[in-house]
Amino acid sequence: MALAALIRGQFPRDRLWIIGFSLYAREFTIEQLPGIAWSEWNVGTNMHAGFQLSRRLLGSQKGGNKQILMVTDGEPTAHMEGAEAEFAYPPTLRTIQETGIDPALIELEVTESVIIQGAGEAREALDDIAALGVGLAIDDFGTGYSSLAYLKRLPVDELKIDKSFVQGIVKSSNI
């Protein structure tokens, strides 16, 4: 809301559109923002749909500097196939390609449990995604049953060790 006030006051000829995206994307007004509940928007991160709607809105604007600022708490997990959203986690190669953003700007964060539960499929999907240049972080390591030896076989860029795994390690006599 502060950004909208800034644009209205300092750049009165410019326009701000607010796009919310989850499985699908839709436009919101400033007045709607305080009443939006997160429970309405908790399935997937369809950046592809968000970009499509943003480009359509920007295309209707005459002249001026056109910018898309995207704020998200996740990686692209859905893309549009015609009018239908296709959801997959971890993100598929196709979803990342359809989103159209530089893969180097994406870091896919996958929990240890997701990798362990679908070991073969997860490994193949992660290899495909890493081949695009997407960064890979393993979150919550130490909460499941994986090993460091298994991690050596994955295209991991960052390992986020769970607090419960290291808590008390200095005091332990098992080291």
N, C-alpha and C positions, 0 to 999 in steps of 0.2 A: 504494500500500500504506500510505503514511503517512496518507492521508485515511481509509482504512478503520479504522486504529488509532485515529485521533482520534474518529471517530464512535462506535466501540465504547466508548472510554473516557469521553468527555464527554457523549455522547447515546445511552445504552444502549437507549432505546426506539425510536430511529430505525433505519432500514435503508438500506444502500447496495447498489445493484445496479450492476454494471459491464457495459455493453453494448458490444460490439465491432461495428463495421459497416463493410462494404466493399460488395460487390454485394448481400449480404444482411446481416441482423443476428442476433446470438446473444448470450446471456448468458454471462459468465465468472465464475468464483469468484476470490477473492483468490489462492488456491493455484495457479491455472492461469496467472496473469499472467507469472511469470518464464519459463515455458516456451513462450510464444507466439512464433512466428516471423513476421516481417513478410511473408515470401513467401506465407503463407497468406491475407493480407489486402491484396492489392495491385491489385484491380480495382474501380475506381469508388469513389464516396463516396455511399452510399445513406442519406442523413440521414432520408429518409422512412421507411425500414424501421427505423432506429434509434429514431425518435420513436414509431412504432407499437408496438414492443416495450416501450419505456419507459412509454408511457401504459398499456399492458395491465398491466405490473408495478405501477405506481403505483395503478392502479384496484383492485388486490387488497389494498392497504394501507388499514386503517381509521384515520381521523382523521389528525392531525398535519399538518405543513407539507410539502407535496409539491413537490419541485424537480427539474428536469432540468438538469444541467450538461453541456454538449456541448463536447468538445475535438476539433478536427478540423484536419487539415492541408490541407484542400481545400474546394472549393465543391461543392454538391450536383450529382452527375453521374449519378444514377440515381434512379428512383422505382418503386414497386410498381404493377403492373397485375394485380390479383388476386394470385395466388401467384408470378407471374414478375416479375423485375427488368428494367426497361427502362433501358439504359445509353446515354448520349450525351455526347460532349465536343466542343465546349463544351456546357454544360448547356442543355437546351431550356426554353422558356417553361413547358411542362407540368410538367417536373421541379421547377422552382422553385415553381410554384403548389402542387403536391402535397406538397412538403416542409412548407409551412405556416408558414415563418418570415418575418419582416419582410425584404423584399428589400434594404432599406437597410443591413442588417447583413451583407450578402454582398458580397465583392469578388471578382469573377471575374478570375483571372490567366491570361492566354493568352499563349503564346510567339509571337514574331514569325513563326516558321516555320509555325505552325498557321494564322495569318491569311493568309499568302502562299499556302500550298498550296491552300486552299479559298476563295480571295478572294471570289467572289460569294456562296457559301453562308455563309461566315463573317460577311460584312458583314450579311447579312439576319438571321442568328441573333443577332449582337451588338446590332443595332438593336432586336430584339424584347426581349432581356434588359435593355438599357438603359431601354427604355420602362417596365419594371417598377420601376425605381429601383435596380437592382443596379449597383454600381460596377464599372468595368472598368479593369484594369491590363494593359499590354503588357509582358511580361518578355523578357529577352534581346534587346532592341532593339539592332541593329547587327551581329548575327551573320548576318543574311540579306540580302535584296536590296530591302527596302522603303524607302520614302522618307518624309521628313517631310510632303511634300505629300499622300501617300496617307493618312497618319495623320490629317490634318485632316478627312478624310471619315468617320472612325470615331468612335463615341461614347466616347472614351478619357478617363478621369479621372486616370490615373497612367501615366507612362512610366518603365520601369526599364531604363536603358541598361546593356548588358553591359560588364563591365570591359575586355574585349578591345578594345572600340570606342574607349574613352577613354584607355586605357593609352598613355603616351608622347605624348599630344596636346600637352602643354606644350613638349616638346622638338622637335616636328615643325616643319619649315620649310615645310610645305604649307598653312599657315593664313594 
